[in-house]
């Protein structure tokens, strides 16, 4: 069964709730119905980021992926042109 998808802001709020209130991680996880593994994965991913920093990180990752795809397309096009030139000669 798939669980709920949390937004970046919700993930950071849950992390802050566990850190700021001094409650046990297990209690916060149980209340929010997430596993401890998920909590620690989020903590590793977002650490002590603020909400606006996390949004900026996601935007940069998205842009980086787009740029990588553009580069791959350009390299593929260049390789196809090389092959076409070799066949003509």
Secondary structure as GFF3:
##gff-version 3
##sequence-region A 1 89
A	DSSP	alpha_helix	8	21	.	.	.	ID=ss1
A	DSSP	alpha_helix	25	32	.	.	.	ID=ss2
A	DSSP	alpha_helix	36	46	.	.	.	ID=ss3
A	DSSP	alpha_helix	51	88	.	.	.	ID=ss4
###
